[in-house]
Amino acid sequence: MNTFDRSPANKNLFLATMAFAVAFANWGIISGLAPLLRKELGLSVTQSSVMIAIPVLLGSLGRIPLGLMTDRYGGRIVFSILLAFTIVPAVALSLNHSYPSLLFWGFWMGLAGTSFAVGVAFVSGWFPPSQQGTTLGIYGAGNIGQSVAVFGGPVLAGIIGIPATFLVFSAAAVVWGGIFALTANNAKPPSKSKSLAENIAVLKTEKLAWVLSIFYALTFGGFVALSIYLPTLYKEVFSLAPADAGARTALFVLVATLSRPVGGILSDKIGGQKLLLGVFLGIAAISWLMAMPSIVLFTIGSIGCAILFGLGNGGVFKLVPQYFPQQTGSVTGLVGAAGGLGGFFPPIVLGICRDQTGSYAIGFGLLIFFALSCMVVLSQTFLKSLAKVSQ
């Protein structure tokens, strides 16, 4: 890329990062309001966990078709329509936020979570391979929208009420969707010549795409699971007020978000493969602290994992465009879906563990096992191929 391309590239990176942030804020608003909703509706821990996890479901599975659509039609139109759509579930929830309504419309609010797959395909076309790790790490900093939801949501709801809070968050997405539609540009014309079957073929034939999906299920899934469930954990285990729990969760999200660009930069320097090895080892070594009843140890464990999750997310998305430069949107959809699903199941598992055993310890034990399993898979795939190249 020559120097004349940098200005429009940076402009579109900024527009996409902000779009991702407002979309992610809407994706996380139900989890941010969960302590208030649970008290108002008299929900059990398991019911609350399901309510929190439901938006993650469509936000995960929807990344595959949205990634394919971005490759086919371009990120500008897909991202703009996606942001505008948030007004539909927001209006519905402002009129009725009963538990059944939260489950149904929360599912559709989850569509905002597909924004990551759209943005990665949109942004990656603007930058050369040598800068992909840094670029996508910066874009991934749009995760900060989750922090806005878990901290700002309860505070805003205390001032204007829960129904109006849904509308305020959605209004921000609709406004930015309009700005994005008018000012953003695709790096290259969308490829409408490829059929759906041709676009999805890579998902059937490429083993490494599925391996990256497993890794992202740990790094991004772990981030999502804790970012949406920490308010409940702080309330249930340590009896913190919703605003205090939201502030601590916002810190977790902020640390993970700031770590993601660092992960991208490190991946550009040492390789995403080597970075992920350290990340998986670190997660396995520190996760047990979150099973402790001490809020100090719990905080150390959660912040440590936030750093590692962020670094790992940057590492995974250094590898996606590196190994799949022509199918970035398609593979991003698959990898992003796996990451989202990695965040869907843990809150439900944690809720069941709490209701059945009175403790969340088993859930964190499963996190350690998953991290060690990813280390084994990494050694048998990416690290093995690196060793062959160096010989």
Buried (B, 14 or more C-beta within 10 A) or exposed (E): EEEEEEEEBBBBBBBBBBBBBBBBBBBBBBBBBBBBBBEEBEBEBBBBBBBBBBBBBBBBBBBBBBBBBBBBBBBBBBBBBBBBBBBBBBBBBBEEBEBEBBBBBBBBBBBBBBBBBBBBBBBBBBBEEEBBBBBBBBBBBBBBBBBBBBBBBBBBBEEEEBBEBBBBBBBBBBEBBEBBBEEBBBBEEBBEEBEEEEBBBBBEEBEBBBBBBBBBBBBBBBBBBBBBBBBBBBBBBBEBEBBBBBBBBBBBBBBBBBBBBBBBBBBBEEBBBBBBBBBBBBBBEBBBBBBBEEEEBBBBBBBBBBBBBBBBBBBBBBBBBBBBEEBBBBBBBBBBBBBBBBBBBBBBBBBBBBEEEEBBBBBBBBBBEBBEBBBEBBBEBBBEEEEEEEE
